[in-house]
């Protein structure tokens, strides 16, 4: 069952959506985007309930996951070079 509702969107957002999908597909697009976001938030909520994140347990990520991953990759590359140059 569908329900008509009133939602306020900025003029620019409506224009961008219409440019992408057309004005006749606006409701479908907004519905799909909302459903996708609801699923994402429910998944995050479920993960937090199963395994709550505690920053104290992960000091290596204090400066951001991307920086930590770059560090891991550099270490891996060094070890790989060391092993393959023997």
C-alpha positions in Angstrom: 0.0 0.0 0.0 1.3 3.4 -0.9 0.7 6.6 1.1 0.9 10.1 -0.2 2.9 12.4 2.0 4.3 15.9 2.0 8.1 16.2 2.0 10.0 19.5 1.7 13.1 19.3 -0.5 15.4 22.1 -1.7 14.9 23.4 -5.2 18.4 22.3 -6.2 17.8 18.7 -4.9 14.6 18.4 -6.9 16.3 19.8 -10.0 19.2 17.3 -9.6 16.8 14.3 -9.1 14.7 15.4 -12.1 17.8 15.7 -14.3 18.9 12.3 -13.3 15.7 10.3 -13.4 13.0 12.6 -14.7 10.1 14.2 -12.9 7.8 11.3 -13.4 10.3 9.0 -11.6 11.0 11.3 -8.7 8.8 9.4 -6.1 10.3 6.1 -7.1 13.8 7.5 -6.8 13.2 9.1 -3.4 11.5 5.9 -2.2 14.4 3.7 -3.3 16.9 6.1 -1.7 15.0 6.2 1.6 14.7 2.4 1.6 18.4 2.0 1.0 19.3 4.4 3.8 16.9 2.7 6.2 18.6 -0.6 5.4 22.0 0.8 6.0 21.1 2.4 9.3 19.4 -0.8 10.5 22.5 -2.8 9.6 24.7 -0.4 11.5 22.4 -0.5 14.5 22.4 -4.3 14.4 26.2 -4.4 14.2 26.5 -1.9 17.1 24.2 -4.1 19.2 26.2 -7.3 18.4 29.7 -5.8 18.6 29.7 -2.3 20.2 32.6 -0.2 18.9 34.9 1.1 21.6 37.6 3.5 20.4 39.8 2.5 23.4 40.1 -1.0 21.9 41.5 0.4 18.6 44.1 3.0 19.3 45.7 2.3 15.9 42.7 3.8 14.3 42.8 7.1 16.2 44.1 9.0 13.2 41.7 7.4 10.8 41.3 4.0 9.2 42.7 5.2 5.9 46.0 6.2 7.4 46.2 2.9 9.3 45.5 0.9 6.1 48.2 2.9 4.2 50.6 2.0 7.0 49.7 -1.7 6.8 50.2 -1.6 3.0 53.6 0.0 3.3 54.7 -2.6 5.8 53.4 -5.4 3.6 55.2 -4.0 0.6 58.5 -3.8 2.6 58.2 -7.3 3.8 57.3 -8.5 0.3 60.3 -6.8 -1.2 62.5 -8.3 1.5 61.3 -11.8 0.9 61.4 -11.6 -2.9 64.9 -10.1 -3.1 66.6 -13.0 -1.4 
